[in-house]
Amino acid sequence: MSKPIEVNDANFDQTLKQHSLVLVDFWAAWCGPCRMVAPVMEELAKDYAGKVTVAKLDVDANPQTAMRYRVMSIPTVILFKNGEPAEVMVGAAPKRNFEARISKHVPAPV
């Protein structure tokens, strides 16, 4: 059973290098919409295990990475393909919206 991994300013670049597709949830503990997206990220981690690495980055604890990718509001979810941003989604959304963006880069789970 796969779960989202925690990433930070120190290991972010290494995580992108290790995995060809990384879905990163930029969030903060005080953010209500972030708490709504969290269970969706858990489901996506399970559904796309072995195809997409799902990661979470706390913007309060890791401001450098959030600034580098110009994350101005949270939740922001960025799908990185080969280390580069391929899809950017801002705000809380249903699972199907995230799946639609992911499916452009990887087949949907069966």
LINZIUR-V469869 format. One record per backbone hydrogen bond with DSSP energy under -1.0 kcal/mol. CO is the residue of the C=O (numbers start at 0). NH is the residue of the N-H. Records with the same first field share a line. If there is no record, write none. Layout:
CO=NH + NH
This chain:
4=55
7=11
10=14
11=15
12=16
13=17
14=18
19=81
20=52
21=79
22=54
23=77
24=56
25=75
26=58
27=30
30=34
31=35
32=36
33=37
36=40
37=41
38=42
39=43
40=44
41=45
42=46
43=47
45=48
47=50 + 51
52=22
53=4
54=24
55=6
56=26
57=61
61=65
62=66
63=67
64=68
65=70
66=69
74=90
75=25
76=88
77=23
78=85 + 86
79=21
80=83
83=80
86=78
88=76
93=96 + 97
94=98
95=99
96=100
97=101
98=102
101=104 + 105
